[in-house]
Amino acid sequence: MFAYNGDQMARELNMESKHSIEKQTAHHVDCFTTVSEITNNECKELLEKPADVVLMNGFEDDFVPQGRSFSAKRKKARQVMLNIANKLLGTSLGDDTLIIGTSGRYEFKNKGINVYLETLNRLTRDKNLKKDVLAFINVPGWVGDARQDLIDRLNSKENFNTPLEVPFVTHWLHNMSHDQVLDMLKYLNMSNSADSKVKVIFVPCYLDGKDGILNMTYYDLVLGNDLSVYPSYYEPWGYTPLESVAFKVPTITSDLAGFGLWVNSVVGHNGELADGVKVIHRTDYNYSEVADAIKDTISEFSSFDQKQIDKIRKNAAAIAEKALWKHFIKYYYEAYDVALRNASVRLKKNKKEN
């Protein structure tokens, strides 16, 4: 960021009016806020004004099931995901399969989808991997129809031992030949073959419970994961990894996400898998190292026993608890205090001048 001058870049990108309004607003409001240290650095560099208060994105956990309901929903989610995988791929993956996932907007680079796929490709050759891996990409694309051939198999009680055509997608896309996920899978020569320990499935639709294949909402599915991966290249905050740990699913994220930086500040060091959130250092130049670090983390997780996993899941939930609004509301009180004090000073100054 230090290499950019906001005013100069605005001229080069023909967005001076938008930039000048934002910059002048930042300098003259009674209280200027932003959502994370990531965006606060942008404010310092591009607007030449740091935020008065950083207002991080909290959440309520009332959508997270508890007790027996949680266990039942997790069991159902895993059954649905494994059944779809087995019918699509012609496999017989069992409940000991390591289910991982990523989700969010289809921002191929910003959300780290590219490095996620690179990781999975390297994982196919990792001799330390102890379990079969089923990796989902739950990212809405230019979705067409739900696959009728997959629907037919899902409605059948038969066990299939041959994959369907294009064994990577649950729904047809309007741009099958120009989709970034499918293009990279092809480039990496990934095949979802029966002898591969890593299988990848792209679910290119909104999980609203009415997609025609999974027919479950996102929140009812996400808790079925064993691990989630959000290796963002750019993320002002990052609700998806936060939601993941709220459902006791440990996550891998990066320090280019506001959430990742916040986790580091909470645990007092770079987040590790044992903390429930692994925070990987990302720069413009360490793509390969990031892919290897995620690969090694997944491989390490695959060797853990149930006692270790339960402890990590508990730590993940504990981090999510620290992001509840009841903890973050104090920053809003601070912001209102700053705004009211500055407004009072401004009004007194205006009265004197008039």
C-alpha positions as CSV (number, residue, x, y, z in Angstrom):
1,M,0.0,0.0,0.0
2,F,2.9,2.4,0.8
3,A,3.6,2.6,-2.9
4,Y,0.3,4.2,-3.8
5,N,-0.8,7.8,-3.6
6,G,-4.6,7.9,-3.3
7,D,-5.0,11.2,-5.3
8,Q,-2.7,10.1,-8.1
9,M,-4.3,6.7,-8.4
10,A,-7.8,8.2,-8.5
11,R,-6.8,10.4,-11.4
12,E,-5.2,7.4,-13.3
13,L,-8.3,5.3,-12.7
14,N,-10.7,8.2,-13.6
15,M,-12.5,8.1,-10.2
16,E,-11.5,11.4,-8.7
17,S,-15.0,12.5,-7.8
18,K,-15.7,9.3,-5.8
19,H,-12.3,9.4,-4.2
20,S,-12.5,13.1,-3.2
21,I,-15.9,12.7,-1.7
22,E,-14.7,9.8,0.4
23,K,-11.4,11.5,1.4
24,Q,-13.1,14.8,2.4
25,T,-15.8,12.9,4.3
26,A,-13.1,11.0,6.2
27,H,-11.4,14.2,7.2
28,H,-14.5,16.1,8.2
29,V,-16.9,13.8,9.9
30,D,-17.3,13.8,13.6
31,C,-16.2,10.1,13.8
32,F,-14.6,8.2,11.0
33,T,-14.7,4.4,11.3
34,T,-13.8,1.3,9.4
35,V,-14.2,-2.5,9.9
36,S,-10.6,-3.8,10.5
37,E,-6.9,-3.1,10.6
38,I,-6.7,-4.1,6.9
39,T,-9.1,-1.3,5.8
40,N,-7.6,1.1,8.4
41,N,-4.2,0.7,6.6
42,E,-6.0,1.6,3.4
43,C,-7.5,4.6,5.0
44,K,-4.1,5.8,6.3
45,E,-2.5,5.4,2.9
46,L,-5.3,6.3,0.4
47,L,-7.4,8.8,2.4
48,E,-4.5,10.1,4.5
49,K,-6.7,9.7,7.6
50,P,-6.7,6.7,10.0
51,A,-10.0,5.7,11.5
52,D,-11.0,7.2,14.9
53,V,-12.4,3.8,15.9
54,V,-12.2,0.4,14.3
55,L,-15.6,-1.2,14.4
56,M,-15.1,-4.9,13.8
57,N,-17.9,-7.1,12.5
58,G,-19.5,-9.0,15.3
59,F,-22.4,-11.4,15.1
60,E,-25.0,-13.2,17.1
61,D,-24.8,-17.0,17.5
62,D,-28.5,-17.6,17.8
63,F,-28.4,-19.5,14.4
64,V,-26.0,-22.1,15.8
65,P,-27.9,-25.2,17.0
66,Q,-27.0,-26.5,20.5
67,G,-26.7,-29.9,22.1
68,R,-28.4,-32.9,20.5
69,S,-29.8,-30.7,17.7
70,F,-26.2,-29.8,16.8
71,S,-25.1,-33.4,16.7
72,A,-28.1,-34.5,14.6
73,K,-27.7,-31.6,12.1
74,R,-24.0,-32.3,11.8
75,K,-24.7,-36.0,11.1
76,K,-27.3,-35.2,8.5
77,A,-25.1,-32.7,6.7
78,R,-22.3,-35.2,6.5
79,Q,-24.6,-37.9,5.1
80,V,-25.9,-35.5,2.4
81,M,-22.5,-34.4,1.3
82,L,-21.0,-37.9,1.3
83,N,-24.1,-39.3,-0.6
84,I,-23.8,-36.6,-3.3
85,A,-20.1,-37.3,-3.6
86,N,-20.5,-41.0,-3.9
87,K,-23.3,-40.7,-6.5
88,L,-21.4,-38.1,-8.5
89,L,-18.1,-39.9,-8.4
90,G,-19.1,-43.5,-8.2
91,T,-17.2,-44.0,-4.9
92,S,-18.0,-45.3,-1.4
93,L,-16.5,-42.6,0.8
94,G,-17.4,-43.3,4.5
95,D,-17.9,-41.1,7.5
96,D,-14.2,-41.2,8.3
97,T,-13.6,-39.0,5.2
98,L,-12.1,-35.6,6.0
99,I,-14.7,-33.1,4.7
100,I,-13.3,-29.6,4.0
101,G,-14.8,-26.6,2.3
102,T,-14.6,-23.0,1.2
103,S,-17.4,-20.6,0.4
104,G,-18.2,-17.0,-0.3
105,R,-18.4,-14.7,-3.3
106,Y,-16.9,-15.9,-6.6
107,E,-13.8,-13.8,-6.3
108,F,-11.2,-16.3,-7.6
109,K,-8.1,-14.5,-6.4
110,N,-9.4,-12.3,-3.6
111,K,-11.1,-15.2,-1.8
112,G,-8.1,-17.4,-2.4
113,I,-10.0,-20.0,-4.4
114,N,-6.9,-20.3,-6.7
115,V,-4.6,-21.2,-3.8
116,Y,-7.2,-23.5,-2.4
117,L,-7.2,-25.5,-5.6
118,E,-3.4,-25.5,-5.8
119,T,-3.4,-26.8,-2.2
120,L,-5.7,-29.7,-3.1
121,N,-3.6,-30.6,-6.1
122,R,-0.5,-30.8,-3.9
123,L,-2.4,-32.7,-1.3
124,T,-3.0,-35.6,-3.8
125,R,0.8,-36.2,-3.7
126,D,1.2,-35.8,0.1
127,K,2.4,-39.1,1.6
128,N,1.5,-37.9,5.1
129,L,-2.2,-37.6,4.4
130,K,-3.9,-40.2,6.6
131,K,-7.6,-39.9,5.3
132,D,-9.5,-39.5,2.2
133,V,-10.4,-35.8,1.6
134,L,-13.6,-34.5,0.2
135,A,-13.2,-30.9,-0.7
136,F,-16.2,-28.6,-1.5
137,I,-16.2,-25.3,-3.2
138,N,-19.6,-23.7,-2.3
139,V,-19.3,-20.6,-4.4
140,P,-22.2,-19.2,-6.6
141,G,-21.2,-19.2,-10.3
142,W,-23.2,-18.6,-13.5
143,V,-25.4,-21.5,-12.6
144,G,-27.8,-23.3,-14.9
145,D,-29.8,-26.3,-14.1
146,A,-29.3,-29.0,-11.4
147,R,-27.8,-32.0,-13.1
148,Q,-30.6,-34.4,-14.0
149,D,-28.2,-37.4,-14.2
150,L,-27.1,-36.7,-10.6
151,I,-30.7,-36.3,-9.5
152,D,-31.6,-39.7,-11.0
153,R,-28.7,-41.3,-9.1
154,L,-29.7,-39.6,-5.9
155,N,-33.2,-40.9,-6.3
156,S,-31.8,-44.4,-6.8
157,K,-30.9,-46.8,-4.0
158,E,-28.2,-48.4,-6.2
159,N,-24.5,-48.1,-5.3
160,F,-22.6,-46.8,-8.4
161,N,-19.0,-47.5,-9.1
162,T,-18.5,-45.3,-12.2
163,P,-18.4,-41.5,-12.2
164,L,-20.8,-39.3,-14.0
165,E,-19.5,-37.1,-16.9
166,V,-17.7,-34.0,-15.6
167,P,-17.4,-35.4,-12.0
168,F,-16.6,-32.0,-10.5
169,V,-19.9,-30.1,-10.5
170,T,-23.4,-30.6,-9.0
171,H,-25.1,-28.1,-11.4
172,W,-24.5,-27.3,-15.0
173,L,-23.0,-23.9,-15.7
174,H,-23.8,-21.5,-18.5
175,N,-20.1,-21.0,-19.0
176,M,-18.7,-24.5,-18.6
177,S,-15.8,-23.9,-21.0
178,H,-14.8,-20.6,-19.4
179,D,-15.3,-21.1,-15.7
180,Q,-12.3,-20.3,-13.6
181,V,-12.7,-23.2,-11.1
182,L,-13.2,-25.8,-13.9
183,D,-10.4,-24.3,-15.9
184,M,-7.9,-24.5,-13.1
185,L,-9.0,-28.1,-12.2
186,K,-8.3,-29.0,-15.9
187,Y,-5.0,-27.1,-15.9
188,L,-3.9,-29.0,-12.7
189,N,-5.0,-32.2,-14.4
190,M,-7.1,-33.2,-11.4
191,S,-9.5,-36.0,-12.2
192,N,-11.4,-37.1,-9.1
193,S,-10.2,-40.6,-10.0
194,A,-11.1,-43.5,-7.7
195,D,-7.4,-44.0,-6.7
196,S,-7.0,-40.3,-5.7
197,K,-7.2,-39.6,-2.0
198,V,-8.5,-36.1,-2.7
199,K,-11.9,-35.4,-4.4
200,V,-13.1,-31.9,-5.3
201,I,-16.8,-30.9,-5.8
202,F,-17.9,-27.5,-7.0
203,V,-21.4,-26.5,-5.9
204,P,-21.9,-23.3,-8.0
205,C,-25.2,-22.1,-6.5
206,Y,-26.7,-20.3,-3.5
207,L,-27.4,-22.8,-0.8
208,D,-30.9,-21.6,0.0
209,G,-32.4,-25.1,0.5
210,K,-34.0,-25.2,-3.0
211,D,-31.1,-25.8,-5.3
212,G,-32.3,-29.2,-6.6
213,I,-29.3,-31.3,-5.4
214,L,-28.3,-30.6,-1.8
215,N,-31.6,-28.9,-0.9
216,M,-30.2,-27.7,2.4
217,T,-29.3,-24.2,3.5
218,Y,-25.7,-23.1,3.9
219,Y,-25.9,-23.0,7.7
220,D,-27.3,-26.5,7.8
221,L,-24.4,-27.8,5.7
222,V,-21.4,-25.9,7.0
223,L,-21.4,-27.6,10.4
224,G,-20.9,-30.9,8.6
225,N,-17.3,-29.9,7.6
226,D,-14.3,-31.1,9.5
227,L,-12.2,-28.1,8.4
228,S,-12.7,-25.0,6.4
229,V,-10.2,-23.0,4.2
230,Y,-10.4,-19.3,3.5
231,P,-6.9,-18.2,2.4
232,S,-8.0,-14.7,1.3
233,Y,-5.7,-12.5,-0.7
234,Y,-8.0,-9.5,0.2
235,E,-10.7,-9.6,2.8
236,P,-11.7,-6.4,4.8
237,W,-13.1,-8.6,7.6
238,G,-14.2,-12.2,6.8
239,Y,-17.6,-13.5,8.1
240,T,-17.2,-17.0,6.5
241,P,-14.3,-18.1,8.7
242,L,-16.0,-16.6,11.7
243,E,-19.2,-18.5,10.9
244,S,-17.2,-21.6,10.5
245,V,-15.7,-21.5,14.0
246,A,-19.1,-20.6,15.4
247,F,-20.2,-24.0,14.2
248,K,-17.1,-25.6,15.9
249,V,-15.4,-26.1,12.5
250,P,-11.7,-25.1,12.8
251,T,-10.6,-22.9,9.9
252,I,-7.5,-21.9,8.0
253,T,-7.4,-18.2,6.9
254,S,-4.8,-15.6,6.2
255,D,-3.4,-12.4,7.7
256,L,-4.7,-10.5,4.7
257,A,-8.1,-10.9,6.2
258,G,-9.3,-8.6,9.0
259,F,-10.6,-11.6,10.8
260,G,-7.2,-13.3,10.6
261,L,-5.4,-10.3,12.0
262,W,-8.0,-10.1,14.8
263,V,-7.5,-13.7,15.7
264,N,-3.7,-13.1,16.0
265,S,-4.4,-10.3,18.4
266,V,-6.7,-12.4,20.5
267,V,-4.4,-15.4,20.8
268,G,-1.3,-13.3,21.1
269,H,0.6,-15.0,18.3
270,N,0.0,-16.2,14.7
271,G,-3.1,-18.4,15.0
272,E,-2.2,-22.1,14.9
273,L,-4.4,-25.1,14.2
274,A,-4.5,-25.9,18.0
275,D,-6.1,-22.5,18.6
276,G,-9.0,-23.4,16.3
277,V,-7.9,-20.9,13.6
278,K,-4.7,-21.3,11.6
279,V,-3.6,-17.9,10.3
280,I,-1.2,-18.1,7.4
281,H,1.0,-15.2,6.4
282,R,0.2,-14.0,2.9
283,T,2.0,-11.5,0.7
284,D,2.1,-10.7,-3.0
285,Y,5.0,-13.1,-3.4
286,N,4.5,-16.3,-1.4
287,Y,1.6,-18.0,-3.2
288,S,3.5,-21.3,-3.3
289,E,4.5,-21.2,0.4
290,V,0.9,-20.5,1.3
291,A,-0.4,-23.5,-0.7
292,D,2.2,-25.7,1.0
293,A,1.3,-24.4,4.5
294,I,-2.4,-25.1,3.9
295,K,-1.5,-28.6,2.6
296,D,0.6,-29.4,5.6
297,T,-2.1,-28.1,8.0
298,I,-4.8,-30.4,6.3
299,S,-2.4,-33.3,6.4
300,E,-1.6,-32.7,10.1
301,F,-5.3,-32.5,10.9
302,S,-5.9,-35.8,9.2
303,S,-3.6,-37.6,11.7
304,F,-5.3,-36.2,14.8
305,D,-7.3,-38.5,17.1
306,Q,-10.8,-37.7,18.3
307,K,-9.6,-36.2,21.6
308,Q,-7.3,-33.8,19.7
309,I,-10.0,-32.8,17.3
310,D,-12.6,-32.2,20.1
311,K,-10.1,-29.9,21.8
312,I,-9.5,-27.9,18.6
313,R,-13.3,-27.7,17.9
314,K,-13.8,-26.4,21.4
315,N,-11.0,-23.7,20.9
316,A,-12.6,-22.7,17.6
317,A,-15.9,-22.1,19.3
318,A,-14.2,-20.1,22.0
319,I,-12.7,-17.7,19.5
320,A,-16.1,-17.3,17.9
321,E,-17.6,-16.4,21.3
322,K,-15.1,-13.5,21.6
323,A,-16.6,-12.0,18.4
324,L,-20.2,-11.7,19.7
325,W,-21.8,-8.3,19.6
326,K,-21.9,-8.2,23.4
327,H,-18.0,-7.9,23.3
328,F,-17.8,-5.6,20.3
329,I,-20.5,-3.2,21.3
330,K,-18.0,-1.3,23.4
331,Y,-16.3,0.0,20.3
332,Y,-19.6,1.4,19.1
333,Y,-20.1,3.2,22.4
334,E,-16.6,4.6,21.9
335,A,-17.4,5.7,18.4
336,Y,-20.6,7.5,19.5
337,D,-18.7,9.2,22.3
338,V,-16.1,10.5,19.9
339,A,-18.8,11.7,17.5
340,L,-20.8,13.4,20.1
341,R,-17.8,15.2,21.6
342,N,-16.5,16.3,18.3
343,A,-20.0,17.5,17.2
344,S,-20.2,19.5,20.4
345,V,-16.9,21.2,19.7
346,R,-17.9,21.9,16.1
347,L,-21.2,23.4,17.2
348,K,-19.6,25.7,19.8
349,K,-17.0,26.8,17.2
350,N,-19.7,27.6,14.7
351,K,-21.6,29.6,17.3
352,K,-18.5,31.7,18.1
353,E,-17.9,32.4,14.4
354,N,-21.4,33.4,13.8
